[in-house]
Amino acid sequence: MKDTIVSLLEGAITALKHQGVLPNDLQPTIKVDPTKDKAHGDYATNLALMLAKPAGKNPRELANALVAALPESDAIQKTEIAGPGFINFFAAADAAAQIVAQVLDCGDTFGRSMVGKGEKVQVEFVSANPTGPLHVGHGRGAAIGDCLCRLLEATGFDVTREFYYNDAGAQIANLARSVQARVKGLGPDDDSWPEDGYRGEYIVDVANDYLAGKTVSADDREVTAKKDPDDLDAIQEFAVAWLRREQDLDLKAFGVEFDVYFLESSLYEDGKVDATVEKLVSAGHTYEEDGAMWLRTTDFGDDKDRVMRKREGGYTYFLPDVAYHLDKWQRGFKTVINEQGADHHSTVTRVRAGLQALEVGIPKGWPDYVLHQMVMVTRSGVEVKLSKRAGSYVTVRDLIDEVGRDATRFFLAARRADSQLTFDIDLARSQSNDNPVYYIQYAHARVCSMLRKAQDADQPFDHALALANLALLDSDQEKAVLNRLARFPEVVETAARNREPQQVAQYLLDLSGDFHTCYNAVKVMVEDDTLRNTRLALGLATRQVLRNGLDLMGVSAPEEM
């Protein structure tokens, strides 16, 4: 319907150009939005206000001219001019209801498109250090990142999901020393415990498995423990593999999979870090000062230059980040999205500056970033801070065990990434309309219940009869559902383009609200076969869109609650 109105307005603009009312070189962007108050129609446009100045006319006068020039259409029942010059459109009942036929015909593909035209997109997300279980911040990144991938795939992009393992550096050395201390029978309260050691119970598990000589299999390796308490390298190799396997299990429980696992250590082993340094030096953007090598990132918008090689030797973490992103570019990804925690905000400018300094044709502002804010977990209104398993933070597995995968995923992805999130365990577990996951899933289950009742009453759904009489869906409540259904493809496309999966979550809440209101106001199981089947068709279309939207969120659509 929205596309129909845009097309009609384009016809009116063409007609007014021929009449000399509008300049011939005018190419306006036509904005049509659903109305908030259905008393003002189904859709509205401010086009007359936008064009009043170039046309040299009063907005209401121009609105009248636009309405008069609209081509004939059976899809529009009437138009009205409101306020300073808004044009309101009232959709013809049978035209608006055709969305039901479209949804039922498209099924699982309704809302999907090919606007991406098969373009390759890489989304890097989670990318946790292999030093402990995934915490709730990683969980938020996993939920948002996976939803982004689903949205991009739904809009025609060729998506690669990538996990970057920081398996080199000080944190890995701390992990090894922590496990070694446990292997030797030490605890965090001992004087010789490593200063920056990890204290969670999982370190005990790693140490016990190492001493038992166990074999662990991660995504790309299999490591058998050597059982030697003094072989720190062997302990480190086993501990990293053990925790990578543990994170794999966390992600599997969360319904998140990756196409590529990229190791930071491979950048050093393959000489890519050294090659990146050579490129930066040859490009003339480095200098030596105080025994360190610096990159002149201020030439590319950074607030100060950055150290690449430290005075005491060794590279800063900034340099492998640049080498890693150069590798992404060389793999052919022209669009890259990094979903990370807000604590990575300072690295955005540095990485982009480093990539510009390479002078290899990488566009300014590449890659894209989606940064999420912190998560606070509460129970009974009190913040939950500790997990026995992790020692100092709440893990993703804690939440999944408490409230289930569906609620965990939905709650973590349903707010804007740049807003702080309070995860209320009590709310997530509740079976009430206040719980958004329950509210949406209940709408889906409600339609399934309607169909079972019809079947049990020997009144099975008659598809042909329903689609031949869609004009009967003419109550205000039914029209609200119809208009909401019609918006789904636009919501999916906009959410993908803006990297905002929470738009889908909000849409599902709105659609569920419209449906519950309609269900309570309009009786479905009536004696009249035609009316009953038409209303069942509306329920079926609603169920299909709810299912499609929940799939984009990685959430199930149960048939019974």
C-alpha positions in Angstrom: 0.0 0.0 0.0 2.8 2.4 0.8 4.5 1.7 -2.5 1.1 2.2 -4.2 0.7 5.7 -2.6 4.3 6.7 -3.5 3.6 5.7 -7.1 0.3 7.7 -7.1 2.2 10.8 -5.8 4.9 10.4 -8.4 2.1 10.4 -11.0 0.6 13.6 -9.5 4.0 15.3 -9.5 4.5 14.5 -13.2 1.1 15.9 -14.0 1.8 19.1 -12.1 5.1 19.5 -13.9 3.3 19.3 -17.2 0.8 21.9 -15.9 3.7 24.2 -14.9 2.7 24.1 -11.2 6.0 22.4 -10.3 9.5 23.0 -11.7 10.6 20.3 -14.3 13.9 19.7 -12.6 12.3 18.9 -9.2 13.2 15.4 -8.0 11.8 15.2 -4.4 12.1 12.2 -2.1 8.5 11.2 -1.3 8.0 10.2 2.3 4.9 8.2 3.2 4.3 7.0 6.8 1.6 5.1 8.6 -0.6 7.4 10.7 -0.7 7.1 14.4 -4.4 7.9 14.7 -6.5 5.8 12.3 -9.1 8.5 12.3 -6.6 10.4 10.1 -6.4 7.6 7.6 -4.0 4.8 7.1 -1.0 6.7 5.6 0.0 10.3 5.4 2.6 12.4 3.5 4.1 15.9 4.1 4.9 16.2 0.4 3.0 19.4 -0.1 4.9 21.1 2.8 8.2 20.0 1.2 7.3 21.3 -2.3 5.5 24.5 -1.3 8.6 26.7 -1.4 10.0 25.5 -4.9 6.4 25.7 -6.2 5.8 29.2 -4.8 2.5 28.1 -3.3 0.7 27.8 0.0 1.1 24.2 1.3 -2.6 23.6 1.6 -3.1 25.0 -1.9 -0.4 22.7 -3.2 -1.9 19.7 -1.3 -5.2 20.3 -3.0 -3.4 20.4 -6.4 -1.6 17.2 -5.6 -4.8 15.4 -4.6 -6.6 16.6 -7.7 -3.7 15.3 -9.9 -3.6 11.8 -8.3 -4.2 9.1 -10.8 -7.3 6.9 -10.3 -6.8 3.9 -8.0 -9.1 1.3 -6.6 -6.6 1.0 -3.7 -7.6 4.4 -2.2 -11.0 4.9 -0.6 -10.5 8.6 -0.1 -8.0 11.3 0.8 -8.2 14.2 3.2 -6.0 17.3 3.7 -5.1 18.1 7.3 -3.4 20.8 9.3 -1.0 23.0 7.3 -1.0 20.7 4.3 -0.6 17.0 5.2 -2.4 14.6 2.9 -4.0 11.6 4.6 -4.8 8.4 2.6 -7.6 6.0 3.5 -7.0 2.6 2.0 -9.9 0.7 0.4 -10.7 -2.3 2.6 -10.2 -4.9 -0.1 -6.9 -3.4 -1.3 -5.5 -3.2 2.2 -6.5 -6.7 3.0 -4.6 -8.1 0.0 -1.5 -8.1 2.2 -3.0 -11.3 3.8 -2.9 -13.1 0.4 0.6 -11.8 -0.2 1.9 -13.1 3.2 0.3 -16.5 2.8 1.6 -16.8 -0.7 5.2 -15.8 0.3 5.3 -17.8 3.5 8.7 -17.9 5.1 10.1 -15.6 2.4 7.8 -12.7 3.2 9.9 -9.7 4.3 13.0 -11.0 2.5 14.5 -9.1 -0.4 17.5 -8.9 -2.6 18.5 -5.3 -2.0 22.0 -6.5 -1.1 22.4 -8.1 -4.6 24.7 -10.8 -3.2 27.4 -8.3 -2.0 29.9 -9.9 0.4 29.7 -8.7 4.0 31.8 -9.8 6.9 30.5 -9.4 10.4 32.9 -9.9 13.2 31.4 -10.3 16.7 31.9 -11.8 20.1 35.7 -12.1 19.6 36.3 -13.0 23.2 39.7 -13.7 24.7 40.1 -17.4 25.3 40.7 -16.9 29.0 37.3 -17.6 30.5 33.6 -18.3 29.9 31.6 -15.8 27.9 30.2 -13.0 30.1 26.9 -11.2 29.5 28.6 -8.5 27.5 29.8 -11.1 25.1 26.3 -12.4 25.1 24.9 -9.1 24.1 27.5 -8.9 21.3 26.5 -12.4 20.2 22.8 -11.7 20.1 23.2 -8.4 18.3 25.8 -9.7 15.9 23.9 -12.8 15.0 20.7 -10.8 14.5 22.6 -8.5 12.2 23.8 -11.4 10.1 20.3 -12.8 9.9 19.0 -9.4 8.8 21.7 -8.9 6.2 21.1 -12.4 4.8 17.3 -11.6 4.7 18.0 -8.6 2.5 20.2 -10.3 0.0 23.8 -10.0 1.3 26.4 -12.8 1.3 27.4 -12.8 4.9 30.5 -14.3 6.6 30.4 -14.6 10.4 33.8 -14.3 11.9 35.2 -14.7 15.5 38.6 -13.2 16.2 40.6 -15.0 18.9 43.0 -12.8 20.8 45.2 -15.8 21.6 48.5 -13.9 21.9 49.6 -11.4 24.6 49.7 -10.8 28.3 46.2 -12.2 29.1 47.2 -15.6 27.7 50.3 -15.7 29.8 48.2 -14.8 32.8 45.9 -17.7 32.0 48.8 -20.1 31.8 50.3 -19.0 35.1 46.9 -19.2 36.8 46.3 -22.8 35.6 49.9 -23.7 36.5 49.3 -22.4 40.1 46.2 -24.5 40.4 48.1 -27.5 39.0 50.6 -27.1 41.8 47.9 -26.9 44.4 47.9 -23.1 45.0 44.8 -21.0 45.4 44.1 -17.2 45.0 44.7 -16.6 48.7 48.3 -18.0 48.5 51.1 -15.4 48.5 52.6 -16.8 45.3 49.4 -16.6 43.4 49.9 -14.7 40.1 49.2 -11.0 40.6 46.8 -10.8 37.6 45.7 -14.4 37.8 42.2 -15.7 37.0 40.2 -16.8 40.0 37.1 -18.5 38.6 36.2 -22.1 39.4 36.8 -23.0 35.7 40.6 -22.6 36.3 40.3 -25.5 38.8 38.5 -27.6 36.1 41.3 -26.8 33.5 44.0 -27.7 36.0 42.3 -31.0 37.0 41.8 -32.0 33.3 45.5 -31.1 32.6 46.7 -33.3 35.4 44.4 -36.1 34.3 46.0 -36.0 30.8 42.7 -35.4 29.1 42.3 -34.5 25.4 40.2 -31.5 24.3 38.9 -30.7 20.9 38.2 -27.1 19.9 37.1 -25.9 16.4 40.5 -26.2 14.8 42.7 -28.2 17.1 43.0 -31.2 19.4 45.3 -31.0 22.4 46.3 -33.7 24.9 47.5 -32.6 28.3 51.1 -33.4 29.1 50.5 -33.5 32.9 53.8 -31.8 33.5 53.3 -29.0 36.2 56.5 -27.2 35.1 55.8 -27.1 31.3 54.2 -23.7 31.1 54.0 -23.8 27.3 52.1 -27.1 27.4 49.8 -25.7 30.1 49.1 -22.6 28.0 48.4 -24.7 24.8 46.0 -27.0 26.8 44.3 -24.1 28.6 43.6 -22.1 25.4 42.2 -25.2 23.7 40.1 -26.0 26.8 38.6 -22.5 27.0 38.0 -22.3 23.3 36.0 -25.5 23.5 34.1 -24.1 26.5 33.3 -20.9 24.5 32.2 -23.1 21.6 29.7 -24.8 23.9 28.5 -21.5 25.3 27.8 -20.3 21.7 26.1 -23.5 20.7 23.8 -23.2 23.7 23.1 -19.7 22.5 22.3 -20.8 18.9 25.3 -18.8 17.4 27.6 -20.3 14.8 30.6 -18.8 12.9 32.0 -19.4 9.5 35.6 -18.3 10.3 37.6 -18.5 13.5 40.7 -16.2 13.0 43.6 -16.4 15.4 45.6 -13.4 16.4 48.7 -15.6 16.7 48.4 -16.5 13.0 49.1 -12.8 12.1 52.6 -13.2 13.7 53.2 -16.8 12.4 52.3 -15.8 8.8 54.4 -12.6 8.9 51.4 -10.3 8.4 52.2 -8.1 11.4 55.8 -7.5 10.1 54.5 -7.0 6.6 52.1 -4.3 7.9 54.9 -2.5 9.7 56.9 -2.5 6.4 53.9 -1.0 4.5 53.5 1.7 7.1 57.2 2.6 7.1 57.4 2.7 3.4 54.3 4.9 3.2 56.2 7.5 5.3 53.8 7.7 8.3 56.1 6.3 11.0 58.9 7.8 13.1 61.2 6.9 16.0 61.1 8.7 19.3 62.3 7.7 22.8 63.3 4.3 21.5 59.8 3.5 20.3 58.3 3.4 16.8 55.3 5.6 16.4 52.5 5.9 13.7 51.5 9.4 12.9 47.8 8.7 13.2 47.1 12.4 13.8 47.5 12.8 10.0 44.2 10.8 9.7 42.0 12.3 12.4 43.3 10.7 15.6 43.8 13.0 18.7 47.4 11.9 19.2 50.0 9.6 17.5 50.2 6.0 18.6 53.0 3.7 19.6 53.5 0.7 17.3 56.6 -0.9 18.7 57.3 -0.4 22.4 60.7 0.9 23.7 61.3 -2.4 25.5 60.4 -4.4 22.3 57.2 -6.0 21.1 54.3 -4.5 19.3 51.3 -2.8 20.9 47.8 -4.4 20.4 47.0 -1.6 18.0 49.3 -3.0 15.3 47.9 -6.5 15.0 44.4 -4.9 14.8 45.6 -3.0 11.7 47.2 -6.1 10.3 44.0 -8.1 10.9 41.8 -5.5 9.2 44.2 -5.3 6.2 43.8 -9.1 5.9 40.0 -8.6 5.9 40.3 -6.1 3.0 42.6 -8.4 1.1 40.1 -11.2 1.5 37.7 -9.1 -0.6 35.3 -7.7 2.0 34.3 -4.2 0.9 31.8 -4.1 3.8 32.9 -5.1 7.2 30.9 -4.6 10.4 32.6 -5.0 13.8 30.1 -5.6 16.6 32.0 -4.9 19.9 31.7 -3.5 23.4 31.7 0.2 23.9 35.1 -0.1 25.6 36.5 -0.5 22.1 35.3 3.0 21.2 38.8 4.4 21.3 40.1 1.8 18.9 37.8 2.8 16.1 39.7 6.0 15.2 43.1 4.3 15.6 42.3 1.3 13.4 40.8 3.5 10.7 43.8 5.8 10.9 46.2 2.9 10.6 44.4 1.5 7.6 44.5 4.9 5.9 48.2 5.2 6.6 48.8 1.9 4.6 47.7 3.8 1.4 46.3 0.6 -0.2 42.9 2.0 -1.3 40.9 1.3 1.8 38.0 3.9 2.0 38.0 6.4 4.8 35.6 5.4 7.5 36.1 1.6 6.9 35.2 -0.6 8.6 31.7 0.0 10.1 31.3 -0.4 13.9 28.3 -1.3 16.1 29.3 -0.8 19.7 27.1 -2.1 22.5 26.9 -0.7 26.0 27.2 -2.7 29.2 24.6 -5.0 30.7 23.5 -5.0 34.3 21.8 -8.2 35.5 19.2 -7.9 38.3 17.2 -10.3 40.4 14.5 -9.0 42.8 15.7 -5.5 42.0 19.2 -6.2 43.1 22.2 -6.4 40.8 23.7 -9.8 40.3 27.5 -9.5 40.0 29.1 -12.8 40.7 29.1 -16.3 39.1 30.7 -19.2 40.8 31.8 -20.6 37.5 33.5 -17.4 36.3 34.4 -15.9 39.7 33.8 -12.3 39.0 31.1 -11.9 36.4 27.8 -13.3 35.2 28.2 -15.6 32.2 26.0 -16.2 29.2 25.4 -19.8 30.4 24.2 -18.5 33.7 21.4 -16.5 31.9 20.5 -19.4 29.6 20.2 -21.7 32.5 18.1 -19.2 34.4 15.7 -18.0 31.7 16.3 -20.0 28.5 17.8 -19.2 25.2 14.8 -17.4 23.7 14.5 -14.8 26.5 18.2 -14.3 26.8 18.6 -13.7 23.1 15.6 -11.4 22.8 16.4 -9.3 25.9 20.0 -8.8 24.9 19.1 -7.7 21.3 15.8 -5.8 21.9 17.4 -2.5 23.0 19.5 -0.1 21.0 23.1 -1.3 21.1 24.3 2.1 22.3 21.9 2.2 25.3 22.8 0.5 28.6 20.7 -2.6 29.3 19.3 -3.9 32.6 18.5 -7.6 32.3 15.7 -8.4 34.7 15.9 -12.1 35.4 12.5 -12.1 37.1 10.8 -10.4 34.2 12.5 -12.7 31.7 11.2 -15.8 33.6 7.7 -14.5 34.0 4.7 -15.8 32.0 2.9 -12.5 31.7 2.2 -9.8 29.2 4.9 -7.7 30.8 7.5 -10.1 29.4 8.0 -9.1 25.7 9.1 -12.6 24.7 6.1 -14.3 26.3 3.8 -11.6 24.8 5.0 -12.2 21.2 5.2 -16.0 21.4 1.8 -16.1 23.0 0.4 -14.2 20.0 1.8 -16.9 17.7 0.5 -19.7 19.9 -2.9 -18.1 20.0 -3.3 -18.4 16.3 -2.2 -22.0 16.4 -4.9 -22.6 19.1 -7.5 -20.9 16.8 -6.7 -23.3 14.0 -6.8 -26.4 16.3 -10.3 -25.3 17.5 -11.5 -24.9 14.0 -10.2 -28.4 13.1 -11.7 -29.9 16.2 -15.1 -28.3 15.3 -14.9 -29.9 11.9 -14.5 -26.4 10.4 -11.0 -26.5 8.8 -9.6 -23.4 7.2 -10.8 -22.9 3.6 -8.0 -21.0 1.9 -9.9 -20.2 -1.3 -13.0 -19.0 0.5 -11.0 -16.7 2.7 -9.0 -15.1 0.0 -12.0 -14.4 -2.1 -13.6 -12.3 0.7 -10.7 -10.4 2.3 -12.8 -7.2 2.0 -14.7 -8.4 5.1 -11.7 -7.5 7.2 -13.0 -3.9 7.7 -13.1 -3.3 11.4 -10.6 -0.8 12.9 -8.9 -3.5 14.8 -8.5 -5.7 11.7 -7.2 -2.8 9.6 -4.6 -2.0 12.3 -3.3 -5.6 12.0 -3.4 -5.4 8.1 -1.4 -2.1 8.1 1.1 -3.5 10.6 1.6 -6.6 8.4 2.3 -4.5 5.4 5.1 -2.7 7.1 7.2 -5.8 7.8 9.3 -5.8 4.7 10.2 -2.1 5.2 11.1 -2.8 8.8 13.5 -5.6 7.9 15.2 -3.5 5.2 15.5 -0.5 7.5 16.8 -2.6 10.4 19.4 -4.2 8.2 20.5 -0.9 6.6 20.8 0.9 10.0 22.3 -2.1 11.8 19.5 -2.0 14.3 17.9 -5.4 15.1 16.0 -3.8 17.9 13.6 -2.4 15.2 12.5 -5.9 14.5 11.9 -6.6 18.2 9.8 -3.5 18.5 7.8 -4.3 15.4 7.0 -7.8 16.8 5.8 -6.2 20.0 3.6 -3.8 18.1 2.2 -6.5 15.8 1.5 -8.7 18.8 -0.3 -5.8 20.5 -2.4 -5.2 17.4 -3.3 -8.8 17.2 -4.2 -9.3 20.8 -6.4 -6.2 20.7 -8.1 -7.5 17.5 -8.5 -11.0 19.0 -10.3 -9.6 22.1 -12.5 -7.3 20.0 -13.4 -9.4 17.0 -14.8 -12.9 17.4 -13.2 -15.4 15.0 -15.1 -18.6 15.6 -18.4 -17.4 14.2 -21.1 -19.6 12.4 -20.7 -17.7 9.1 -18.2 -19.8 7.1 -17.0 -16.9 5.0 -16.4 -14.5 7.9 -14.8 -17.2 10.0 -12.4 -18.2 7.3 -11.5 -14.7 6.4 -10.6 -13.9 10.0 -8.7 -17.1 10.3 -6.7 -16.0 7.2 -5.8 -12.8 9.1 -4.6 -14.9 12.0 -2.6 -17.1 9.7 -0.9 -14.1 8.1 -0.1 -12.7 11.5 1.4 -16.0 12.7 3.6 -16.2 9.6 5.0 -12.7 10.1 5.5 -13.3 13.8 7.4 -16.5 12.9 9.5 -14.7 10.2 10.4 -11.9 12.6 11.2 -14.2 15.5 13.5 -16.1 13.2 15.4 -12.9 12.5 15.9 -12.6 16.3 17.0 -16.2 16.6 13.9 -16.9 18.8 11.6 -19.9 18.5 7.9 -19.6 17.6 6.1 -22.2 19.8 2.7 -23.5 18.8 1.6 -24.0 22.4 2.4 -22.0 25.6 
